[in-house]
Amino acid sequence: MPNIKSAKKRVLISQANYESNKAYRSALKTAVKKADAAIDAKAEDMEVSVKAAVKKIDQAASKGIIHKNNAAHKKSALVSRYNKAKA
């Protein structure tokens, strides 16, 4: 445990950021899983769930939660699965 006051604050801030990022990452995974399930089932709301997942991916990349190349990879894989299912 740090002794310096500013170091103690940094520990608290980094813990809060960790919790926030963890929650956002979990929400991102949930959105992608819902989109995958909709694609597999060829559901009526397939397009809506894919758009929502892509939006979550873009937001996570812009906030720095995931790397922009990781976001591009996730979006590409998701949209290509969607296009195959739609065709």
All heavy atoms as an XYZ file, in Angstrom:
658
protein
N       0.848     -1.184      0.000
C       0.000      0.000      0.000
C       0.886      1.237      0.000
O       1.852      1.317      0.750
C      -0.898     -0.048      1.233
C      -2.018      0.948      1.243
S      -3.244      0.563     -0.003
C      -4.153      2.069     -0.039
N       0.568      2.189     -0.843
C       1.401      3.391     -0.918
C       1.266      4.264      0.329
O       0.242      4.259      1.011
C       0.877      4.118     -2.148
C      -0.475      3.573     -2.372
C      -0.493      2.190     -1.835
N       2.336      5.023      0.604
C       2.347      5.926      1.752
C       2.053      7.357      1.352
O       1.553      8.138      2.148
C       3.706      5.881      2.460
C       3.947      4.529      3.096
O       3.016      3.907      3.579
N       5.193      4.077      3.076
N       2.381      7.704      0.122
C       2.219      9.076     -0.346
C       0.759      9.323     -0.716
O       0.089      8.466     -1.303
C       3.149      9.339     -1.548
C       4.592      9.139     -1.115
C       2.946     10.724     -2.108
C       5.575      9.106     -2.254
N       0.274     10.516     -0.361
C      -1.138     10.841     -0.546
C      -1.568     10.743     -2.008
O      -2.622     10.174     -2.324
C      -1.409     12.243     -0.002
C      -2.869     12.640      0.025
C      -3.049     13.993      0.684
C      -4.501     14.369      0.761
N      -4.707     15.669      1.400
N      -0.766     11.263     -2.917
C      -1.128     11.231     -4.337
C      -1.122      9.800     -4.872
O      -1.939      9.445     -5.726
C      -0.189     12.109     -5.154
O       1.138     11.631     -5.068
N      -0.226      8.969     -4.364
C      -0.185      7.569     -4.784
C      -1.421      6.832     -4.292
O      -1.972      5.968     -5.000
C       1.077      6.899     -4.275
N      -1.878      7.158     -3.092
C      -3.101      6.557     -2.568
C      -4.294      6.935     -3.449
O      -5.155      6.102     -3.752
C      -3.363      7.020     -1.138
C      -2.407      6.455     -0.122
C      -2.707      6.991      1.265
C      -1.696      6.502      2.275
N      -1.945      7.049      3.609
N      -4.343      8.207     -3.878
C      -5.420      8.662     -4.762
C      -5.363      7.916     -6.099
O      -6.398      7.544     -6.655
C      -5.319     10.168     -4.999
C      -5.699     11.010     -3.801
C      -5.572     12.491     -4.129
C      -5.892     13.359     -2.941
N      -5.725     14.779     -3.255
N      -4.156      7.727     -6.620
C      -4.004      7.021     -7.894
C      -4.529      5.593     -7.788
O      -5.133      5.071     -8.727
C      -2.537      6.987     -8.354
C      -1.997      8.216     -8.982
C      -2.798      8.786    -10.125
N      -3.156      7.868    -11.191
C      -4.093      8.099    -12.093
N      -4.769      9.224    -12.087
N      -4.356      7.229    -13.025
N      -4.284      4.955     -6.646
C      -4.788      3.590     -6.453
C      -6.316      3.584     -6.515
O      -6.921      2.725     -7.178
C      -4.283      3.011     -5.111
C      -5.026      1.733     -4.754
C      -2.799      2.751     -5.175
N      -6.937      4.548     -5.846
C      -8.400      4.629     -5.857
C      -8.944      4.912     -7.251
O      -9.920      4.310     -7.700
C      -8.872      5.702     -4.876
C      -8.588      5.446     -3.395
C      -8.994      6.644     -2.570
C      -9.312      4.195     -2.930
N      -8.290      5.839     -7.954
C      -8.737      6.199     -9.301
C      -8.559      5.038    -10.268
O      -9.452      4.740    -11.074
C      -7.990      7.457     -9.799
C      -8.440      8.668     -8.994
C      -8.224      7.688    -11.279
C      -7.600      9.900     -9.215
N      -7.414      4.358    -10.192
C      -7.180      3.245    -11.107
C      -8.153      2.104    -10.828
O      -8.602      1.425    -11.761
C      -5.739      2.759    -11.025
O      -5.474      2.205     -9.759
N      -8.512      1.897     -9.575
C      -9.499      0.871     -9.237
C     -10.874      1.234     -9.805
O     -11.574      0.384    -10.353
C      -9.587      0.689     -7.716
C     -10.541     -0.388     -7.277
C     -10.132     -1.778     -7.713
O      -8.940     -2.064     -7.836
N     -11.094     -2.627     -7.967
N     -11.242      2.499     -9.694
C     -12.525      2.946    -10.240
C     -12.546      2.806    -11.757
O     -13.551      2.360    -12.342
C     -12.794      4.392     -9.840
N     -11.446      3.176    -12.410
C     -11.361      3.034    -13.866
C     -11.442      1.571    -14.274
O     -12.085      1.222    -15.272
C     -10.073      3.658    -14.397
C     -10.091      5.162    -14.340
O     -11.156      5.770    -14.230
N      -8.929      5.771    -14.394
N     -10.783      0.714    -13.506
C     -10.808     -0.722    -13.785
C     -12.233     -1.258    -13.725
O     -12.670     -2.001    -14.614
C      -9.912     -1.459    -12.793
C     -10.043     -2.950    -12.842
C      -9.451     -3.689    -13.869
C     -10.772     -3.639    -11.890
C      -9.587     -5.057    -13.928
C     -10.909     -5.001    -11.938
C     -10.316     -5.715    -12.962
O     -10.453     -7.083    -13.027
N     -12.965     -0.881    -12.686
C     -14.344     -1.337    -12.534
C     -15.220     -0.822    -13.680
O     -16.051     -1.557    -14.226
C     -14.922     -0.869    -11.197
C     -14.253     -1.473     -9.988
C     -14.444     -2.973     -9.857
O     -15.467     -3.489    -10.347
O     -13.564     -3.622     -9.268
N     -15.035      0.436    -14.052
C     -15.817      1.023    -15.133
C     -15.526      0.328    -16.459
O     -16.448     -0.025    -17.214
C     -15.506      2.511    -15.238
O     -16.132      3.068    -16.359
N     -14.246      0.122    -16.751
C     -13.862     -0.543    -17.993
C     -14.351     -1.980    -18.021
O     -14.769     -2.489    -19.069
C     -12.345     -0.499    -18.179
C     -11.838      0.893    -18.464
O     -12.604      1.786    -18.813
N     -10.546      1.090    -18.297
N     -14.303     -2.637    -16.870
C     -14.756     -4.021    -16.782
C     -16.248     -4.112    -17.090
O     -16.688     -5.002    -17.832
C     -14.466     -4.558    -15.378
C     -14.777     -6.009    -15.177
C     -14.374     -6.430    -13.776
C     -14.788     -7.861    -13.505
N     -14.497     -8.264    -12.123
N     -17.026     -3.183    -16.540
C     -18.464     -3.166    -16.794
C     -18.742     -2.895    -18.271
O     -19.618     -3.527    -18.876
C     -19.137     -2.110    -15.924
N     -18.003     -1.965    -18.865
C     -18.214     -1.634    -20.268
C     -17.836     -2.808    -21.157
O     -18.534     -3.114    -22.139
C     -17.409     -0.393    -20.646
C     -18.037      0.346    -21.795
C     -18.956      1.356    -21.581
C     -17.751     -0.001    -23.105
C     -19.568      2.001    -22.634
C     -18.346      0.641    -24.164
C     -19.248      1.635    -23.921
O     -19.853      2.262    -24.966
N     -16.727     -3.487    -20.827
C     -16.282     -4.643    -21.605
C     -17.321     -5.757    -21.518
O     -17.595     -6.442    -22.515
C     -14.922     -5.115    -21.085
C     -14.041     -5.705    -22.140
C     -12.647     -6.042    -21.637
N     -11.923     -4.854    -21.230
C     -11.443     -4.647    -20.006
N     -11.605     -5.523    -19.060
N     -10.779     -3.544    -19.730
N     -17.912     -5.931    -20.351
C     -18.938     -6.950    -20.169
C     -20.171     -6.633    -21.008
O     -20.748     -7.522    -21.649
C     -19.310     -7.039    -18.691
O     -20.367     -7.935    -18.511
N     -20.584     -5.364    -21.020
C     -21.730     -4.950    -21.829
C     -21.446     -5.154    -23.316
O     -22.333     -5.552    -24.090
C     -22.077     -3.497    -21.548
N     -20.214     -4.900    -23.710
C     -19.801     -5.096    -25.106
C     -19.923     -6.568    -25.478
O     -20.482     -6.911    -26.530
C     -18.369     -4.604    -25.305
C     -17.701     -4.912    -26.634
C     -18.383     -4.142    -27.743
C     -16.236     -4.571    -26.577
N     -19.404     -7.445    -24.633
C     -19.478     -8.880    -24.905
C     -20.925     -9.354    -24.974
O     -21.272    -10.193    -25.818
C     -18.725     -9.661    -23.817
C     -17.229     -9.542    -23.899
C     -16.585    -10.328    -22.772
C     -15.091    -10.129    -22.731
N     -14.469    -10.859    -21.613
N     -21.769     -8.826    -24.099
C     -23.179     -9.198    -24.100
C     -23.853     -8.789    -25.404
O     -24.615     -9.569    -25.995
C     -23.904     -8.547    -22.909
O     -23.270     -8.950    -21.703
C     -25.368     -8.939    -22.871
N     -23.560     -7.579    -25.877
C     -24.154     -7.108    -27.132
C     -23.710     -7.970    -28.305
O     -24.521     -8.312    -29.184
C     -23.780     -5.649    -27.367
N     -22.438     -8.341    -28.327
C     -21.920     -9.173    -29.419
C     -22.540    -10.564    -29.356
O     -22.918    -11.137    -30.390
C     -20.372     -9.231    -29.368
C     -19.834    -10.256    -30.350
C     -19.790     -7.865    -29.666
N     -22.690    -11.104    -28.156
C     -23.310    -12.427    -28.020
C     -24.775    -12.410    -28.452
O     -25.252    -13.360    -29.081
C     -23.208    -12.922    -26.574
C     -21.831    -13.416    -26.201
C     -21.795    -13.906    -24.774
C     -20.386    -14.262    -24.366
N     -20.306    -14.688    -22.951
N     -25.493    -11.334    -28.126
C     -26.887    -11.217    -28.560
C     -26.969    -11.151    -30.081
O     -27.842    -11.764    -30.701
C     -27.535     -9.979    -27.949
C     -27.941    -10.138    -26.513
C     -28.636     -8.893    -26.007
C     -29.030     -9.034    -24.547
N     -29.671     -7.830    -24.019
N     -26.044    -10.411    -30.692
C     -26.027    -10.311    -32.153
C     -25.703    -11.667    -32.776
O     -26.332    -12.072    -33.768
C     -25.016     -9.265    -32.593
N     -24.740    -12.384    -32.192
C     -24.403    -13.716    -32.705
C     -25.587    -14.669    -32.598
O     -25.855    -15.440    -33.522
C     -23.204    -14.294    -31.938
C     -21.888    -13.685    -32.381
O     -21.818    -13.153    -33.510
O     -20.917    -13.741    -31.593
N     -26.282    -14.609    -31.470
C     -27.446    -15.477    -31.278
C     -28.551    -15.140    -32.284
O     -29.202    -16.039    -32.825
C     -27.968    -15.344    -29.854
N     -28.750    -13.853    -32.537
C     -29.764    -13.439    -33.505
C     -29.387    -13.898    -34.911
O     -30.251    -14.319    -35.684
C     -29.941    -11.927    -33.469
N     -28.101    -13.828    -35.238
C     -27.640    -14.281    -36.558
C     -27.833    -15.785    -36.696
O     -28.291    -16.272    -37.730
C     -26.171    -13.873    -36.791
C     -26.063    -12.365    -36.959
C     -25.589    -14.584    -38.002
C     -24.643    -11.830    -36.960
N     -27.471    -16.538    -35.636
C     -27.615    -17.993    -35.684
C     -29.080    -18.405    -35.850
O     -29.396    -19.347    -36.577
C     -27.042    -18.626    -34.413
C     -25.525    -18.541    -34.366
O     -24.903    -18.357    -35.439
O     -24.957    -18.647    -33.258
N     -29.975    -17.677    -35.168
C     -31.393    -18.009    -35.233
C     -32.090    -17.365    -36.430
O     -33.267    -17.647    -36.680
C     -32.081    -17.568    -33.947
N     -31.371    -16.502    -37.142
C     -31.944    -15.731    -38.248
C     -33.225    -15.035    -37.802
O     -34.281    -15.114    -38.443
C     -32.183    -16.615    -39.469
C     -30.900    -17.135    -40.070
C     -31.099    -17.774    -41.404
C     -29.747    -18.218    -41.940
N     -29.831    -18.779    -43.263
N     -33.108    -14.344    -36.680
C     -34.252    -13.679    -36.059
C     -34.668    -12.453    -36.862
O     -33.930    -11.955    -37.716
C     -33.892    -13.272    -34.631
N     -35.855    -11.970    -36.555
C     -36.380    -10.776    -37.226
C     -35.567     -9.530    -36.872
O     -35.379     -8.656    -37.713
C     -37.846    -10.566    -36.822
C     -38.781    -11.670    -37.270
C     -38.946    -11.703    -38.785
O     -38.962    -10.627    -39.406
O     -39.057    -12.807    -39.341
N     -35.110     -9.462    -35.626
C     -34.358     -8.282    -35.167
C     -32.856     -8.438    -35.352
O     -32.072     -7.785    -34.666
C     -34.689     -7.997    -33.705
C     -34.206     -9.096    -32.780
O     -34.017    -10.237    -33.266
O     -34.015     -8.808    -31.586
N     -32.455     -9.276    -36.298
C     -31.039     -9.544    -36.542
C     -30.285     -8.259    -36.889
O     -29.235     -7.983    -36.314
C     -30.918    -10.571    -37.676
C     -29.523    -10.981    -38.041
S     -29.458    -12.408    -39.148
C     -30.404    -11.868    -40.556
N     -30.835     -7.462    -37.783
C     -30.167     -6.233    -38.214
C     -30.033     -5.237    -37.057
O     -28.987     -4.604    -36.886
C     -30.922     -5.582    -39.367
C     -30.245     -4.342    -39.907
C     -30.989     -3.732    -41.088
O     -32.000     -4.297    -41.539
O     -30.527     -2.677    -41.551
N     -31.073     -5.129    -36.245
C     -31.060     -4.193    -35.114
C     -29.992     -4.585    -34.102
O     -29.234     -3.733    -33.616
C     -32.454     -4.147    -34.437
C     -32.429     -3.303    -33.188
C     -33.489     -3.637    -35.415
N     -29.908     -5.880    -33.803
C     -28.928     -6.326    -32.815
C     -27.496     -6.192    -33.343
O     -26.589     -5.860    -32.581
C     -29.206     -7.757    -32.372
O     -29.147     -8.638    -33.464
N     -27.304     -6.402    -34.630
C     -25.968     -6.229    -35.216
C     -25.565     -4.752    -35.174
O     -24.436     -4.420    -34.810
C     -25.910     -6.784    -36.659
C     -24.634     -6.370    -37.357
C     -26.041     -8.295    -36.646
N     -26.503     -3.864    -35.515
C     -26.200     -2.431    -35.455
C     -25.872     -1.993    -34.035
O     -24.961     -1.192    -33.816
C     -27.376     -1.609    -35.987
C     -27.464     -1.583    -37.489
C     -28.573     -0.661    -37.949
C     -28.631     -0.596    -39.467
N     -29.684      0.303    -39.941
N     -26.597     -2.517    -33.056
C     -26.337     -2.171    -31.657
C     -24.963     -2.660    -31.226
O     -24.226     -1.948    -30.531
C     -27.413     -2.769    -30.764
N     -24.593     -3.867    -31.658
C     -23.287     -4.413    -31.297
C     -22.161     -3.606    -31.947
O     -21.144     -3.317    -31.302
C     -23.193     -5.876    -31.713
N     -22.346     -3.222    -33.202
C     -21.333     -2.415    -33.894
C     -21.174     -1.065    -33.211
O     -20.057     -0.561    -33.045
C     -21.697     -2.258    -35.395
C     -20.845     -1.194    -36.057
C     -21.528     -3.582    -36.116
N     -22.285     -0.489    -32.775
C     -22.227      0.791    -32.069
C     -21.451      0.644    -30.758
O     -20.612      1.486    -30.429
C     -23.641      1.298    -31.788
C     -23.680      2.654    -31.134
C     -25.093      3.158    -30.962
C     -25.090      4.508    -30.273
N     -26.441      5.025    -30.085
N     -21.715     -0.426    -30.005
C     -20.997     -0.673    -28.751
C     -19.505     -0.847    -29.010
O     -18.672     -0.346    -28.251
C     -21.522     -1.930    -28.058
C     -22.756     -1.734    -27.259
C     -22.416     -1.182    -25.906
C     -23.620     -1.237    -25.002
N     -23.483     -0.392    -23.846
N     -19.163     -1.557    -30.082
C     -17.760     -1.776    -30.422
C     -17.084     -0.445    -30.730
O     -15.971     -0.171    -30.258
C     -17.630     -2.767    -31.610
C     -18.078     -4.166    -31.184
C     -16.199     -2.809    -32.126
C     -18.249     -5.137    -32.334
N     -17.748      0.397    -31.518
C     -17.188      1.708    -31.851
C     -17.004      2.573    -30.609
O     -15.983      3.257    -30.464
C     -18.084      2.439    -32.854
C     -17.931      1.911    -34.264
O     -16.862      1.355    -34.574
O     -18.877      2.070    -35.053
N     -17.976      2.548    -29.710
C     -17.868      3.343    -28.488
C     -16.716      2.856    -27.619
O     -15.978      3.671    -27.050
C     -19.179      3.276    -27.696
C     -20.300      4.065    -28.322
C     -21.620      3.878    -27.597
O     -21.815      2.904    -26.882
N     -22.538      4.809    -27.810
N     -16.550      1.545    -27.525
C     -15.457      1.001    -26.716
C     -14.103      1.392    -27.301
O     -13.168      1.713    -26.559
C     -15.579     -0.518    -26.625
N     -14.004      1.396    -28.620
C     -12.752      1.781    -29.259
C     -12.464      3.261    -29.053
O     -11.322      3.656    -28.808
C     -12.785      1.454    -30.747
N     -13.502      4.091    -29.130
C     -13.289      5.523    -28.971
C     -12.913      5.874    -27.535
O     -12.194      6.842    -27.300
C     -14.528      6.308    -29.392
O     -15.574      6.113    -28.479
N     -13.389      5.098    -26.567
C     -13.053      5.347    -25.164
C     -11.727      4.713    -24.772
O     -11.260      4.892    -23.654
C     -14.152      4.793    -24.251
C     -15.444      5.555    -24.330
C     -16.493      4.918    -23.449
C     -17.818      5.601    -23.659
N     -18.380      6.134    -22.442
N     -11.135      3.931    -25.673
C      -9.848      3.315    -25.385
C      -9.958      2.023    -24.597
O      -8.970      1.536    -24.064
N     -11.143      1.464    -24.524
C     -11.332      0.220    -23.779
C     -10.802     -0.962    -24.576
O     -10.226     -1.893    -24.015
C     -12.812      0.056    -23.396
C     -13.179      1.165    -22.400
C     -13.082     -1.299    -22.789
C     -14.633      1.296    -22.125
N     -10.986     -0.923    -25.887
C     -10.348     -1.901    -26.775
C      -9.582     -1.134    -27.845
O      -9.887      0.024    -28.132
C     -11.371     -2.873    -27.420
C     -12.383     -2.133    -28.274
C     -12.045     -3.721    -26.367
C     -13.306     -3.044    -29.054
N      -8.596     -1.783    -28.430
C      -7.780     -1.154    -29.467
C      -8.595     -1.000    -30.747
O      -9.508     -1.794    -31.010
C      -6.544     -2.021    -29.720
C      -5.479     -1.342    -30.515
N      -5.464     -1.368    -31.879
C      -4.418     -0.596    -30.134
C      -4.412     -0.680    -32.316
N      -3.765     -0.202    -31.266
N      -8.283      0.016    -31.531
C      -9.068      0.280    -32.740
C      -8.965     -0.860    -33.744
O      -9.944     -1.142    -34.443
C      -8.655      1.604    -33.383
C      -7.261      1.639    -33.929
C      -6.958      2.949    -34.643
C      -5.594      2.885    -35.288
N      -5.352      4.021    -36.157
N      -7.824     -1.539    -33.811
C      -7.698     -2.679    -34.723
C      -8.526     -3.862    -34.232
O      -9.096     -4.611    -35.030
C      -6.241     -3.090    -34.871
C      -5.419     -2.069    -35.621
O      -5.972     -1.103    -36.150
N      -4.110     -2.245    -35.650
N      -8.602     -4.027    -32.911
C      -9.450     -5.069    -32.335
C     -10.905     -4.780    -32.668
O     -11.676     -5.684    -33.012
C      -9.229     -5.110    -30.820
C      -9.922     -6.262    -30.144
O     -10.782     -6.911    -30.720
N      -9.549     -6.517    -28.903
N     -11.290     -3.514    -32.580
C     -12.659     -3.119    -32.912
C     -12.952     -3.404    -34.385
O     -14.028     -3.933    -34.725
C     -12.878     -1.643    -32.606
N     -12.020     -3.073    -35.254
C     -12.209     -3.316    -36.683
C     -12.349     -4.814    -36.959
O     -13.189     -5.231    -37.774
C     -11.039     -2.737    -37.470
N     -11.560     -5.619    -36.274
C     -11.620     -7.072    -36.444
C     -12.967     -7.625    -35.988
O     -13.592     -8.436    -36.674
C     -10.477     -7.719    -35.656
C     -10.433     -9.206    -35.763
N     -10.788    -10.025    -34.734
C     -10.104    -10.020    -36.800
C     -10.665    -11.286    -35.119
N     -10.253    -11.307    -36.369
N     -13.444     -7.168    -34.828
C     -14.728     -7.622    -34.303
C     -15.876     -7.225    -35.231
O     -16.767     -8.028    -35.521
C     -14.982     -7.033    -32.915
C     -14.170     -7.654    -31.800
C     -14.517     -7.009    -30.480
C     -13.652     -7.463    -29.345
N     -13.799     -8.875    -29.010
N     -15.850     -5.972    -35.707
C     -16.911     -5.499    -36.595
C     -16.903     -6.262    -37.907
O     -17.955     -6.657    -38.419
C     -16.761     -4.003    -36.869
C     -17.110     -3.137    -35.694
C     -17.285     -1.673    -36.048
C     -16.149     -1.095    -36.835
N     -16.264      0.354    -37.015
N     -15.725     -6.487    -38.466
C     -15.611     -7.195    -39.732
C     -16.163     -8.606    -39.620
O     -16.930     -9.066    -40.481
C     -14.149     -7.225    -40.172
O     -13.995     -8.005    -41.325
N     -15.800     -9.300    -38.562
C     -16.268    -10.678    -38.364
C     -17.780    -10.714    -38.180
O     -18.478    -11.562    -38.759
C     -15.566    -11.289    -37.158
N     -18.299     -9.782    -37.402
C     -19.734     -9.750    -37.125
C     -20.541     -9.438    -38.379
O     -21.529    -10.111    -38.684
C     -20.023     -8.720    -36.028
C     -21.432     -8.672    -35.480
C     -21.782     -9.977    -34.775
C     -21.575     -7.508    -34.524
N     -20.106     -8.432    -39.121
C     -20.846     -8.018    -40.316
C     -20.753     -9.081    -41.411
O     -21.722     -9.325    -42.129
C     -20.355     -6.640    -40.804
C     -20.944     -6.288    -42.150
C     -20.718     -5.579    -39.788
N     -19.606     -9.751    -41.527
C     -19.501    -10.802    -42.546
C     -20.420    -11.979    -42.200
O     -21.047    -12.562    -43.092
C     -18.055    -11.266    -42.710
O     -17.605    -11.910    -41.556
N     -20.532    -12.320    -40.906
C     -21.477    -13.365    -40.496
C     -22.911    -12.939    -40.793
O     -23.735    -13.746    -41.233
C     -21.335    -13.670    -39.001
C     -20.085    -14.459    -38.678
C     -20.099    -15.016    -37.274
N     -21.176    -15.982    -37.169
C     -21.993    -16.084    -36.124
N     -21.878    -15.281    -35.105
N     -22.947    -16.984    -36.093
N     -23.193    -11.667    -40.548
C     -24.536    -11.133    -40.809
C     -24.858    -11.205    -42.300
O     -25.951    -11.639    -42.695
C     -24.632     -9.695    -40.296
C     -25.853     -8.960    -40.764
C     -27.113     -9.279    -40.276
C     -25.761     -7.935    -41.718
C     -28.237     -8.598    -40.698
C     -26.883     -7.263    -42.142
C     -28.119     -7.601    -41.637
O     -29.236     -6.930    -42.070
N     -23.912    -10.808    -43.146
C     -24.141    -10.827    -44.590
C     -24.337    -12.239    -45.119
O     -25.150    -12.461    -46.013
C     -22.993    -10.126    -45.316
C     -23.016     -8.632    -45.132
O     -24.069     -8.046    -44.865
N     -21.871     -7.994    -45.224
N     -23.579    -13.205    -44.575
C     -23.762    -14.600    -44.997
C     -25.132    -15.122    -44.597
O     -25.780    -15.847    -45.351
C     -22.673    -15.479    -44.398
C     -21.341    -15.360    -45.078
C     -20.314    -16.269    -44.443
C     -18.944    -16.056    -45.040
N     -17.918    -16.859    -44.370
N     -25.570    -14.765    -43.398
C     -26.883    -15.224    -42.924
C     -28.020    -14.570    -43.708
O     -29.050    -15.200    -43.945
C     -27.036    -14.934    -41.438
N     -27.824    -13.322    -44.086
C     -28.853    -12.583    -44.814
C     -29.011    -13.107    -46.236
O     -30.122    -13.109    -46.783
C     -28.499    -11.086    -44.824
C     -29.608    -10.178    -45.271
C     -29.251     -8.726    -45.066
C     -28.194     -8.312    -46.046
N     -27.965     -6.859    -46.059
N     -27.909    -13.527    -46.835
C     -27.950    -13.970    -48.237
C     -28.608    -15.318    -48.417
O     -28.894    -16.056    -47.561
C     -26.526    -14.038    -48.783
